[in-house]
């Protein structure tokens, strides 16, 4: 029984990390597209749109992005 609980905990931890990674990926992709003056490409993706609109807001208030290169998978 203890092994099953450990396995379930390990799987939950993995899934939470994967969710966080994908959320960040989509958010940063949205920001990168907006920085390149592209229209939203994935309008059905909540996190992508949040990133796109966040960068739009940053541009509006004149925040300069840190120099980083967004890498796709």
SULWO-V914625 format. One record per pair of residues at least 12 apart in sequence whose ideal C-beta (glycine too) atoms are under 10 Angstrom apart, sorted by the first residue. I is the first residue (numbers start at 1). J is the second residue. D is the distance in Angstrom with one decimal. If there is no record, write none. Layout:
BEGIN
I	J	D
I	J	D
END
This chain:
BEGIN
22	47	7.8
22	73	9.9
23	46	9.2
23	47	5.1
23	48	10.0
23	50	9.2
23	51	9.6
24	47	8.2
24	51	9.1
25	47	8.2
25	48	9.1
25	51	9.5
25	70	9.2
25	71	9.7
25	72	8.4
25	73	7.4
26	42	7.4
26	45	5.5
26	46	8.1
26	47	3.9
26	48	4.5
26	49	8.8
26	50	8.3
26	51	6.7
26	52	9.8
27	45	9.6
27	46	9.6
27	47	4.9
27	48	7.2
27	49	9.3
27	50	5.9
27	51	3.7
27	52	8.9
27	54	7.5
27	55	9.5
28	47	9.3
28	48	9.3
28	51	6.1
28	55	9.5
28	68	8.8
28	70	5.6
28	71	9.4
29	41	8.4
29	42	7.6
29	45	8.6
29	47	8.7
29	48	5.9
29	51	6.6
29	52	8.6
29	70	6.8
29	72	7.6
30	42	7.6
30	45	7.9
30	46	9.9
30	47	7.2
30	48	4.2
30	49	6.2
30	50	6.6
30	51	2.8
30	52	3.7
30	53	7.7
30	54	7.5
30	55	6.9
30	56	9.4
31	48	9.3
31	50	9.2
31	51	4.3
31	52	6.9
31	53	9.4
31	54	6.3
31	55	4.1
31	56	9.2
31	58	8.1
31	65	7.5
31	70	7.8
32	51	8.0
32	52	9.2
32	55	8.0
32	65	9.0
32	68	9.4
32	69	9.1
32	70	4.1
32	71	9.8
32	72	9.3
33	48	8.0
33	51	8.1
33	52	6.1
33	55	8.2
33	70	9.2
34	51	7.5
34	52	4.7
34	53	7.8
34	54	8.2
34	55	3.8
34	56	5.4
34	57	9.5
34	58	8.6
34	59	7.3
34	65	9.9
35	52	9.6
35	55	5.8
35	56	9.7
35	58	8.9
35	59	7.9
35	65	6.1
35	70	8.7
36	55	9.9
36	70	9.7
37	59	9.4
38	52	8.8
39	52	8.9
40	52	5.1
40	53	8.6
40	56	9.7
END
